[in-house]
């Protein structure tokens, strides 16, 4: 997070760098270096995070002049058993967003398949949905949900490790 880059593979960072422009609307499930990356590029960012200590670290790294473009939501556990909130609670902030209003939706947090389901209607036609670690079996339903979207899968080393990690980038079909 020190350098202000997402913890995602380099090719995806490059894609986002070229796609993102000032005043775009971006949502991320899982705050961190990606928050800084997006905010320094002038987007309007909505972040969902479940870890209170982590969001405090991120808040302290975000430049004061970019904070007006950032709506972050700390969603704590609501079950008393684990520190992970339910999917319904975690994704509740998305209900405040208009359908077809988001240019880019990055999923690198909790409840990823449920996040994909909620993102589908929020993304503009021609907008993008990015799912990190898309090779995990528990995320396979995402591919079934987005069969009519164009898909590019990218695997390379990440910003945070030497491991090769795959990312799926879907483009929502345009209207008409």
C-alpha positions in Angstrom: 0.0 0.0 0.0 3.0 2.3 0.5 3.3 3.0 -3.2 -0.5 3.4 -3.7 -1.0 0.4 -5.9 -3.7 -2.3 -5.6 -2.7 -5.7 -4.4 -3.5 -7.2 -7.7 -1.5 -8.4 -10.7 0.6 -5.9 -12.6 -1.3 -6.4 -15.9 -4.6 -5.5 -14.3 -3.0 -2.4 -12.7 -1.8 -1.4 -16.1 -5.3 -1.9 -17.6 -6.9 0.2 -14.8 -4.2 2.9 -15.2 -5.2 3.3 -18.9 -8.9 2.9 -18.4 -9.5 5.2 -15.4 -10.1 8.9 -15.9 -11.0 11.8 -13.7 -14.6 11.8 -12.4 -15.3 8.2 -13.2 -17.4 6.3 -10.6 -15.6 3.3 -9.1 -16.6 0.8 -6.5 -14.2 -1.5 -4.6 -15.0 -4.3 -2.3 -11.9 -4.4 -0.2 -10.1 -1.1 0.5 -6.3 -0.6 0.5 -3.7 0.4 -2.0 -6.4 0.4 -4.6 -8.2 3.2 -2.7 -5.1 5.4 -3.0 -4.6 4.3 -6.7 -8.1 5.3 -7.6 -8.3 8.5 -5.6 -5.0 9.9 -6.9 -6.6 9.6 -10.4 -9.5 11.8 -9.5 -12.3 9.2 -9.5 -15.4 9.2 -7.2 -14.7 6.1 -5.1 -17.0 4.0 -3.0 -15.2 1.5 -0.8 -16.5 -1.4 1.3 -14.3 -2.8 4.0 -14.9 -5.1 7.0 -11.7 -4.7 9.0 -11.7 -1.6 11.2 -7.9 -1.6 11.8 -7.3 -1.8 8.1 -9.6 1.0 7.1 -7.9 3.2 9.7 -4.5 2.5 8.1 -6.0 3.3 4.6 -7.6 6.5 5.8 -4.3 7.7 7.2 -2.6 7.1 3.8 -5.3 8.8 1.7 -4.2 12.4 0.7 -6.5 15.0 2.3 -7.2 16.7 -1.0 -8.8 13.4 -2.4 -10.9 12.6 0.6 -14.0 14.5 -0.7 -14.2 12.0 -3.5 -14.2 9.0 -1.2 -17.2 7.3 0.4 -15.9 4.5 2.6 -18.1 2.1 4.5 -16.9 0.0 7.4 -19.2 -2.9 7.7 -18.5 -4.8 10.9 -19.7 -8.4 11.7 -23.3 -8.7 12.7 -23.2 -12.3 13.8 -21.0 -12.4 17.0 -19.3 -15.6 15.7 -16.8 -14.3 13.2 -15.3 -10.9 12.3 -16.8 -11.2 8.8 -20.2 -9.6 8.3 -23.0 -11.3 6.5 -23.1 -10.8 2.7 -26.4 -8.8 3.1 -24.8 -6.4 5.6 -21.5 -6.2 3.7 -23.2 -5.2 0.5 -25.9 -2.9 1.9 -24.0 0.3 0.8 -24.5 -0.8 -2.8 -28.2 -0.2 -2.5 -27.5 3.5 -2.3 -26.0 3.5 -5.8 -28.1 4.0 -8.9 -28.2 1.2 -11.5 -25.9 1.7 -14.5 -23.9 4.4 -12.7 -20.5 2.6 -12.1 -17.7 2.7 -14.6 -15.5 0.1 -12.8 -16.2 -2.3 -10.0 -13.2 -4.0 -8.4 -13.9 -7.1 -6.2 -11.0 -8.0 -3.9 -12.8 -8.3 -0.6 -15.4 -10.5 1.1 -18.4 -12.3 -0.3 -17.1 -12.1 -3.9 -19.8 -14.0 -5.7 -22.5 -12.1 -3.9 -20.6 -8.9 -4.8 -20.7 -9.9 -8.5 -24.4 -10.5 -8.3 -25.0 -7.0 -6.8 -22.5 -5.3 -9.2 -24.2 -6.5 -12.4 -27.0 -3.9 -12.4 -24.8 -1.1 -10.9 -22.2 -1.1 -13.8 -22.8 1.0 -16.8 -23.1 -0.6 -20.3 -19.5 -0.8 -21.5 -18.2 -0.6 -17.9 -16.0 -3.2 -16.3 -16.1 -5.7 -13.4 -12.8 -7.0 -12.1 -12.5 -10.1 -9.9 -9.2 -10.9 -8.2 -8.2 -14.5 -7.5 -10.8 -15.7 -10.0 -9.3 -19.2 -10.1 -10.6 -20.1 -6.7 -13.3 -22.7 -7.0 -15.7 -20.8 -4.6 -15.8 -18.0 -7.2 -16.7 -20.2 -10.2 -20.4 -19.1 -10.0 -19.2 -15.6 -11.1 -18.4 -17.0 -14.6 -21.9 -18.5 -14.9 -23.5 -15.1 -13.9 -21.6 -13.2 -16.5 -21.8 -15.5 -19.6 -23.0 -12.7 -21.9 -20.3 -10.3 -20.8 -16.9 -10.2 -22.7 -14.1 -11.8 -20.6 -10.4 -11.4 -20.4 -8.4 -13.4 -17.9 -4.9 -12.2 -16.9 -2.4 -14.1 -14.9 1.0 -12.7 -13.8 2.8 -11.7 -10.6 1.2 -9.3 -8.2 2.2 -6.1 -6.6 2.2 -7.8 -3.2 4.0 -11.1 -3.9 5.9 -13.2 -6.4 3.0 -15.5 -6.9 1.2 -15.6 -10.2 -2.5 -14.6 -9.6 -5.3 -14.7 -12.1 -7.8 -11.9 -12.5 -11.0 -11.9 -14.6 -12.0 -8.6 -16.3 -15.5 -8.6 -17.7 -16.9 -5.8 -19.9 -20.7 -5.3 -19.6 -22.4 -5.4 -23.0 -23.5 -2.1 -24.5 -27.2 -1.4 -25.0 -28.7 -2.1 -28.4 
